């Protein structure tokens, strides 16, 4: 069972956590792009402002989804990982 813990630790540390961080960063960039687009559109047409608002909304939604995925993984790690013989996934 210790080998299972080692594999799960490796996958989580090498793939899952960086992927979540990368997608969260992409959501932040979309939000910031929408903010710049919105501010740039203040003096222009209303369509530019709406596009900026839409990008900010999707950026926030993406960051929320990634935070929720990270939280679910943490809860599962604590619940399932505590019952593994190696003392948890992050030990």
C-alpha positions as semicolon CSV with decimal commas, in nm:
position;residue;x (nm);y (nm);z (nm)
1;X;0,000;0,000;0,000
2;X;0,299;0,228;0,050
3;X;0,370;0,209;-0,323
4;X;0,015;0,328;-0,394
5;X;0,074;0,623;-0,162
6;X;0,399;0,702;-0,339
7;X;0,234;0,692;-0,682
8;X;-0,056;0,910;-0,569
9;X;0,184;1,158;-0,407
10;X;0,390;1,173;-0,724
11;X;0,087;1,222;-0,951
12;X;-0,063;1,484;-0,726
13;X;0,261;1,675;-0,686
14;X;0,376;1,650;-1,046
15;X;0,050;1,674;-1,243
16;X;-0,262;1,775;-1,054
17;X;-0,135;2,067;-0,846
18;X;0,056;2,235;-1,133
19;X;-0,240;2,185;-1,369
20;X;-0,478;2,348;-1,121
21;X;-0,236;2,636;-1,068
22;X;-0,192;2,684;-1,443
23;X;-0,564;2,690;-1,512
24;X;-0,621;2,924;-1,216
25;X;-0,354;3,156;-1,359
26;X;-0,527;3,144;-1,698
27;X;-0,853;3,249;-1,530
28;X;-0,671;3,537;-1,362
29;X;-0,525;3,646;-1,696
30;X;-0,868;3,635;-1,860
31;X;-1,005;3,846;-1,576
32;X;-0,724;4,101;-1,606
33;X;-0,764;4,112;-1,983
34;X;-1,135;4,178;-1,935
35;X;-1,057;4,455;-1,686
36;X;-0,821;4,625;-1,932
37;X;-1,072;4,576;-2,210
38;X;-1,349;4,726;-1,996
39;X;-1,139;5,027;-1,894
40;X;-1,028;5,079;-2,254
41;X;-1,392;5,067;-2,365
42;X;-1,509;5,333;-2,120
43;X;-1,442;5,604;-2,371
44;X;-1,550;5,398;-2,671
45;X;-1,854;5,195;-2,763
46;X;-2,076;5,006;-2,521
47;X;-1,993;4,681;-2,703
48;X;-1,631;4,702;-2,588
49;X;-1,742;4,750;-2,228
50;X;-1,974;4,450;-2,252
51;X;-1,698;4,230;-2,394
52;X;-1,476;4,337;-2,104
53;X;-1,749;4,254;-1,853
54;X;-1,799;3,915;-2,013
55;X;-1,428;3,835;-1,994
56;X;-1,414;3,941;-1,629
57;X;-1,715;3,723;-1,550
58;X;-1,565;3,419;-1,723
59;X;-1,232;3,479;-1,553
60;X;-1,397;3,486;-1,210
61;X;-1,598;3,175;-1,296
62;X;-1,282;2,992;-1,403
63;X;-1,096;3,089;-1,088
64;X;-1,392;2,981;-0,874
65;X;-1,411;2,643;-1,047
66;X;-1,037;2,585;-0,999
67;X;-1,057;2,684;-0,633
68;X;-1,352;2,448;-0,586
69;X;-1,162;2,165;-0,758
70;X;-0,862;2,228;-0,533
71;X;-1,089;2,228;-0,225
72;X;-1,252;1,898;-0,327
73;X;-0,910;1,740;-0,379
74;X;-0,800;1,863;-0,035
75;X;-1,112;1,722;0,133
76;X;-1,071;1,387;-0,043
77;X;-0,706;1,383;0,054
78;X;-0,792;1,433;0,419
79;X;-1,078;1,179;0,420
80;X;-0,927;0,903;0,208
81;X;-0,563;0,978;0,276
82;X;-0,607;0,950;0,651
83;X;-0,714;0,586;0,619
84;X;-0,412;0,483;0,408
85;X;-0,131;0,304;0,591
86;X;0,124;0,567;0,489
87;X;-0,054;0,827;0,699
88;X;-0,206;1,039;0,426
89;X;-0,125;1,151;0,077
90;X;0,084;1,450;0,172
91;X;0,290;1,297;0,448
